[in-house]
């Protein structure tokens, strides 16, 4: 039967009730969950950034230690480390006898517009090499 026939027989139609409590509930749930989701995503991106920065520091320290072990000039060793390290990384080269130690440290601010003003972890990596005989 059609809807028109049901209306003629007196079948009640479903009507919207004003002030329905469920109306808008999805919008409210999204509004409360969205900030939490944004925080989780920013945190995940930051954790990945910290891991990648740690890897870049380790690579930079290793490359610089190799260069120092070959007998390269200390200025060249520092430039090798700075080229492979993340931007703003601090490079320290120490030579004690035949042992060369290179340490690279970099600060990893959160990926936020004001991230430079927030306390952030500093990742460090070091590499040790023995100078090669000439």
KANOR-V172789 format. One record per residue. N is the residue number from 1. RES is the residue in one letter. PHI is phi as a letter, one per 20 degrees, with the letter a starting at -180 (NA if undefined). Layout:
n->N res->RES phi->PHI
n->N res->RES phi->PHI
This chain:
n->1 res->X phi->NA
n->2 res->X phi->e
n->3 res->X phi->f
n->4 res->X phi->f
n->5 res->X phi->f
n->6 res->X phi->f
n->7 res->X phi->f
n->8 res->X phi->f
n->9 res->X phi->f
n->10 res->X phi->n
n->11 res->X phi->f
n->12 res->X phi->f
n->13 res->X phi->e
n->14 res->X phi->f
n->15 res->X phi->d
n->16 res->X phi->f
n->17 res->X phi->e
n->18 res->X phi->f
n->19 res->X phi->m
n->20 res->X phi->g
n->21 res->X phi->f
n->22 res->X phi->e
n->23 res->X phi->f
n->24 res->X phi->n
n->25 res->X phi->f
n->26 res->X phi->f
n->27 res->X phi->f
n->28 res->X phi->f
n->29 res->X phi->f
n->30 res->X phi->f
n->31 res->X phi->f
n->32 res->X phi->e
n->33 res->X phi->e
n->34 res->X phi->f
n->35 res->X phi->f
n->36 res->X phi->f
n->37 res->X phi->f
n->38 res->X phi->f
n->39 res->X phi->f
n->40 res->X phi->f
n->41 res->X phi->f
n->42 res->X phi->f
n->43 res->X phi->f
n->44 res->X phi->f
n->45 res->X phi->f
n->46 res->X phi->f
n->47 res->X phi->f
n->48 res->X phi->f
n->49 res->X phi->f
n->50 res->X phi->f
n->51 res->X phi->f
n->52 res->X phi->f
n->53 res->X phi->f
n->54 res->X phi->f
n->55 res->X phi->f
n->56 res->X phi->f
n->57 res->X phi->f
n->58 res->X phi->f
n->59 res->X phi->f
n->60 res->X phi->f
n->61 res->X phi->f
n->62 res->X phi->f
n->63 res->X phi->f
n->64 res->X phi->f
n->65 res->X phi->f
n->66 res->X phi->f
n->67 res->X phi->f
n->68 res->X phi->f
n->69 res->X phi->f
n->70 res->X phi->f
n->71 res->X phi->n
n->72 res->X phi->f
n->73 res->X phi->f
n->74 res->X phi->g
n->75 res->X phi->f
n->76 res->X phi->f
n->77 res->X phi->f
n->78 res->X phi->f
n->79 res->X phi->f
n->80 res->X phi->f
n->81 res->X phi->f
n->82 res->X phi->f
n->83 res->X phi->f
n->84 res->X phi->e
n->85 res->X phi->f
n->86 res->X phi->f
n->87 res->X phi->f
n->88 res->X phi->m
n->89 res->X phi->f
n->90 res->X phi->e
n->91 res->X phi->d
n->92 res->X phi->c
n->93 res->X phi->d
n->94 res->X phi->c
n->95 res->X phi->c
n->96 res->X phi->c
n->97 res->X phi->m
n->98 res->X phi->e
n->99 res->X phi->d
n->100 res->X phi->d
n->101 res->X phi->c
n->102 res->X phi->c
n->103 res->X phi->c
n->104 res->X phi->c
n->105 res->X phi->c
n->106 res->X phi->b
n->107 res->X phi->e
n->108 res->X phi->c
n->109 res->X phi->f
n->110 res->X phi->f
n->111 res->X phi->f
n->112 res->X phi->c
n->113 res->X phi->g
n->114 res->X phi->d
n->115 res->X phi->f
n->116 res->X phi->f
n->117 res->X phi->e
n->118 res->X phi->d
n->119 res->X phi->g
n->120 res->X phi->c
n->121 res->X phi->f
n->122 res->X phi->d
n->123 res->X phi->e
n->124 res->X phi->c
n->125 res->X phi->b
n->126 res->X phi->c
n->127 res->X phi->c
n->128 res->X phi->c
n->129 res->X phi->b
n->130 res->X phi->d
n->131 res->X phi->f
n->132 res->X phi->f
n->133 res->X phi->f
n->134 res->X phi->f
